[in-house]
Amino acid sequence: MIVKYVRGVAGLCLSVFVLTAGAASAATTMHYTGLAFDHFNTYLSNPYTTSDRITGTVVLATPIASNSFYYGSPLSFSFSDGVQTLTNVTGFANGFSFETDANGNIAKWGFNISRLAGPGYIYSSRTSNGSVDTGNFESESGYTNSVTANWTITTTPGVPEPASWALLVTGFGVAGAVQRRRAALTA
């Protein structure tokens, strides 16, 4: 009777470990590097130069499948246009969209990051109609219309939490105790 109870507890511990280990979240990090700005609007004194470009990172909860579309809010993001860096800011028009090709590469995208308070936004888009990267700070902007950007995608597998490991060890300990008791009963 006690052996069945202990066996049940061991099985439960192992089952919970497998379920929680599988539920550990993986993250997909996408790094962006655009071309240098080659056009400038000047109202006062433009802080942008030809060495400025949009660079940044977006972290999504899951990878984007091949031949699919993503629109939403990432887990985190940080983008710079050489003059300003916007990291996880809350803005009135923040949005991210990505479309992948058959190989899982990012083929089209669009993102707009703006401050809720204060001047400045970073915008990038590549669609069937063309491409643009724009940085804007206090009505001054730098941009390029020929975006041949570089996206690098890395996926980090989920790692089980310490509680999951504790369940696994407990399950093995209980299973070992059952085996030891069974061996003692047969001897």
C-alpha positions as CSV (number, residue, x, y, z in Angstrom):
1,M,0.0,0.0,0.0
2,I,2.7,2.5,1.0
3,V,4.7,1.5,-2.1
4,K,1.8,2.5,-4.4
5,Y,1.5,5.8,-2.5
6,V,5.2,6.6,-2.8
7,R,5.2,5.5,-6.4
8,G,2.3,7.9,-7.1
9,V,4.2,10.8,-5.4
10,A,7.3,10.1,-7.4
11,G,5.3,10.0,-10.6
12,L,3.5,13.2,-9.7
13,C,6.9,15.0,-9.0
14,L,8.3,13.8,-12.3
15,S,5.2,14.8,-14.2
16,V,5.1,18.3,-12.7
17,F,8.8,18.7,-13.6
18,V,8.3,17.8,-17.2
19,L,5.3,20.1,-17.5
20,T,7.0,23.1,-15.8
21,A,10.3,22.5,-17.7
22,G,8.4,22.5,-21.0
23,A,6.6,25.7,-20.0
24,A,9.8,27.5,-19.3
25,S,9.7,30.4,-21.7
26,A,12.1,30.8,-24.6
27,A,12.9,34.3,-25.9
28,T,13.7,35.4,-29.4
29,T,16.0,38.4,-29.7
30,M,16.1,40.3,-33.0
31,H,19.0,42.7,-33.6
32,Y,18.6,45.5,-36.2
33,T,21.2,47.5,-38.0
34,G,20.1,50.0,-40.7
35,L,22.0,52.0,-43.2
36,A,23.6,55.4,-42.4
37,F,21.3,58.4,-42.8
38,D,21.9,60.3,-46.1
39,H,19.1,62.9,-46.0
40,F,18.6,65.6,-43.4
41,N,15.9,68.2,-42.5
42,T,17.3,71.3,-40.9
43,Y,15.2,73.8,-39.1
44,L,17.6,75.0,-36.4
45,S,20.8,72.9,-36.1
46,N,20.4,69.2,-37.0
47,P,22.1,66.9,-34.6
48,Y,22.1,64.0,-37.2
49,T,25.1,63.2,-39.3
50,T,26.0,60.6,-42.0
51,S,27.5,58.3,-39.4
52,D,24.1,58.0,-37.6
53,R,21.8,55.1,-38.3
54,I,19.0,53.1,-36.6
55,T,20.2,50.2,-34.5
56,G,18.4,48.2,-31.9
57,T,17.0,45.1,-30.3
58,V,13.6,43.6,-30.0
59,V,12.8,40.7,-27.6
60,L,9.7,38.5,-28.4
61,A,8.3,35.8,-26.2
62,T,8.3,33.2,-29.0
63,P,10.0,32.9,-32.4
64,I,8.1,34.1,-35.5
65,A,7.3,31.1,-37.7
66,S,8.3,30.9,-41.4
67,N,5.8,32.6,-43.8
68,S,4.0,34.3,-41.0
69,F,3.1,37.8,-39.7
70,Y,3.6,39.2,-36.2
71,Y,2.0,42.4,-34.8
72,G,2.1,43.4,-31.2
73,S,4.1,44.5,-28.3
74,P,7.5,42.8,-27.6
75,L,8.7,41.8,-24.2
76,S,11.3,44.6,-24.4
77,F,13.0,46.8,-27.0
78,S,15.8,49.4,-27.3
79,F,16.6,51.4,-30.4
80,S,18.9,54.3,-31.1
81,D,19.2,56.6,-34.1
82,G,22.6,58.0,-33.1
83,V,21.1,61.0,-31.2
84,Q,18.6,59.4,-28.9
85,T,18.0,55.9,-27.5
86,L,14.4,54.8,-26.7
87,T,14.2,51.8,-24.4
88,N,10.9,50.2,-23.4
89,V,9.2,53.6,-23.6
90,T,5.4,54.0,-23.5
91,G,4.3,56.1,-26.5
92,F,1.1,57.0,-28.3
93,A,2.0,55.2,-31.5
94,N,4.4,52.4,-30.5
95,G,4.0,49.3,-32.6
96,F,6.0,46.5,-34.1
97,S,5.2,44.3,-37.1
98,F,7.3,41.6,-38.8
99,E,6.7,39.4,-41.8
100,T,9.0,36.4,-42.4
101,D,9.8,34.6,-45.6
102,A,9.9,30.8,-46.3
103,N,13.3,30.6,-44.5
104,G,12.2,32.4,-41.4
105,N,14.1,35.6,-42.3
106,I,12.5,39.0,-41.7
107,A,11.4,40.1,-45.2
108,K,9.1,43.1,-44.2
109,W,8.8,45.1,-41.0
110,G,7.5,48.2,-39.5
111,F,8.1,49.8,-36.1
112,N,7.4,53.2,-34.7
113,I,8.7,54.2,-31.3
114,S,7.8,57.5,-29.8
115,R,7.9,59.2,-26.4
116,L,4.7,59.8,-24.5
117,A,6.1,63.0,-23.2
118,G,8.9,65.0,-25.0
119,P,10.1,65.2,-28.6
120,G,11.5,62.4,-30.6
121,Y,10.6,59.2,-32.4
122,I,12.3,56.4,-34.3
123,Y,10.6,54.9,-37.3
124,S,11.6,52.1,-39.7
125,S,9.6,50.4,-42.4
126,R,10.1,48.0,-45.3
127,T,7.1,47.1,-47.3
128,S,6.3,46.2,-50.9
129,N,6.0,50.0,-51.6
130,G,9.5,50.9,-50.4
131,S,11.7,51.4,-47.4
132,V,12.6,54.2,-45.0
133,D,14.5,54.6,-41.7
134,T,13.9,57.9,-39.9
135,G,15.2,59.4,-36.6
136,N,13.5,62.6,-35.4
137,F,14.4,64.7,-32.4
138,E,13.0,68.2,-31.7
139,S,11.7,68.6,-35.3
140,E,15.1,67.7,-36.7
141,S,15.5,64.5,-38.6
142,G,17.8,62.2,-40.5
143,Y,16.7,59.5,-42.8
144,T,17.5,57.1,-45.6
145,N,15.1,55.8,-48.2
146,S,17.2,52.9,-49.3
147,V,16.9,50.4,-46.4
148,T,19.0,47.3,-46.8
149,A,18.9,46.5,-43.2
150,N,20.5,43.6,-41.3
151,W,18.3,41.6,-39.0
152,T,20.0,38.9,-36.8
153,I,17.7,36.5,-35.0
154,T,18.7,34.4,-32.0
155,T,16.5,32.2,-29.9
156,T,17.4,31.4,-26.3
157,P,15.8,28.2,-25.0
158,G,13.8,28.3,-21.7
159,V,15.6,27.2,-18.6
160,P,13.6,25.4,-15.9
161,E,13.1,27.3,-12.6
162,P,14.7,26.1,-9.4
163,A,11.4,24.8,-8.1
164,S,11.2,22.5,-11.1
165,W,14.7,21.1,-10.4
166,A,13.6,20.5,-6.7
167,L,10.6,18.5,-8.0
168,L,12.8,16.4,-10.2
169,V,15.3,15.7,-7.4
170,T,12.4,14.8,-5.0
171,G,10.9,12.5,-7.6
172,F,14.2,10.7,-8.1
173,G,14.6,10.4,-4.3
174,V,11.2,8.9,-3.8
175,A,11.7,6.5,-6.8
176,G,15.0,5.5,-5.2
177,A,13.4,4.9,-1.8
178,V,10.7,2.8,-3.5
179,Q,13.3,0.6,-5.2
180,R,15.3,0.3,-2.0
181,R,12.2,-0.8,0.0
182,R,11.2,-3.2,-2.7
183,A,14.7,-4.8,-2.7
184,A,14.5,-5.1,1.2
185,L,11.1,-6.8,1.0
186,T,12.3,-9.4,-1.5
187,A,15.5,-10.2,0.4
